[in-house]
Amino acid sequence: MLRDYPCRYDLANELHARPFPSLPTGSEAAFLAIKREHDAANRDRAADRAHLLALLDRFGADHPKPDATHFFGQMGRYRLKWESHTEFVTYTLFSDSLSPLPFDGNLFAAFPADWLAAAPGLRLTSALIRVEPECDDMDAKMSKWFVPESLAAATVLDGCATIAGDFRIDASGHMRFALFTAPGTGERRIGRIAQRLCEIETYKTMSMLALPRAHDLSARLGKMDTQLSALVGALRQTDSDADATLEDLLAIGSELETMLALSAFRFGAREAYAALVAQRIAILREDRTGGRQTFAEFMMRRFDPAMRTCQSVERRMEALAERARRAGDLLSTRVNVERATQNGRLLRSMDDRAAMQLRLQKTVEGLSVVAIGYYAVNLVTYIAYPFGSAIGLTKEMISAMAVVPVVLLVWWVIRRIRAHAED
């Protein structure tokens, strides 16, 4: 028997872990995304699961598997879809009937108020989706339900349905999307379109989370740019304090590196979520309807500028950090040159002192020869006097005769001693 690789079945089943819902025409959905305000990627996922189980227990519904990141099942007279993502969790309720009053929020009210208040996070976004058949007054309904200047509408998937939404929060705190289906459109296709609408809204909101941070960083970067330019300009001044300039550069560089580290995840996630938004819209294969802007055009005019702002701030931070590093290198070069000049002056002064010491040494050496020779002559005189007196030499004559050879001998001995020390 051929043995299977570990987790082979788990890896295969992962491709089918998040099936699309099935929605009939004449139905509606309520969507909710919950995210922790800080460090959501490292949140306690057990709290998310406990919150889901608390909702299921209210309706006596079945529980998901202990390690499940997706759940789809019956919850009372509704169907619930739950998904756990990297930074957020989503809940979607599906109803196979339509409320008489469009977007009245009755379906969202199926989420108990106390359960919502106990959520382990904050509402990232919520949306109401209404699925109706195509009709002659479809344009009138869209104009009534949505803000005309923000309305985006398009025929999708080769005419299978028409989607509409204005991406505005209504008085109840929800986004609104309408889905008008053509005759013969299957329930699974309708479910996929509804799922794409929820994903577009969620990923769009997740991408936009980087915009407030970009605005905050942009103001700080403006001040740091001015400070850095002033410090770089000061490098040309010979009388500037290099130590103080270095401290200022280190302060700016460390602050920039901290900003880059703290914003790297958010800006990286922004890029990934923005790509998902573009991908989900492209999958819908939009065609213009009623002369209105499509979802892709809405994103190009309203969403893409925000993303470019975030991208610009990210690049500006990186450019400033690189400028700070280059300024540090220039200052280091200047300090090294100044130190080399100081070392040269120090070496020259050391050479001068060594030459002076040599001259002093030679002077002292000459004096030493005289002094030692004087005492040596006296010593020789005292030693030779008894013998010299026998032959009629006086002390003065003995001293005179001993001066030259004794001094020469002392000089030669001192030279030998110095030559031996130098070796």
Secondary structure, DSSP 8 states (H G I E B T S, - for coil): -----TTHHHHHHHTTSS------SSEEEEEEEEE-SS-GGG--HHHHHHHHHHHHHHHT-----TT-SEEEEEETTEEEEEEE-SSEEEEEEEESS--SSTT--TTGGGS-HHHHHT-SSEEEEEEEEEEEE--TTHHHHHHHHS-GGG-EEEEETTTTEEEEE-----TTS-EEEEEEE-TT--HHHHHHHHHHHHHHHHHHHHHHTHHHHHHHHHHHHHHHHHHHHHHHHHTT-TTS-HHHHHHHHHHHHHHHHHHHHHHHHHHHHHHHHHHHHHHHHHHH--EE-TT---HHHHIIIIIHHHHHHHHHHHHHHHHHHHHHHHHHHHHHHHHHHHHHHHHHHHHHHHHHHHHHHHHHHHHHHHHHHHHHHHHHHHHHHHHHHHHHHHTT--HHHHHHHHHHHHHHHHHHHHHHHHHHHH-
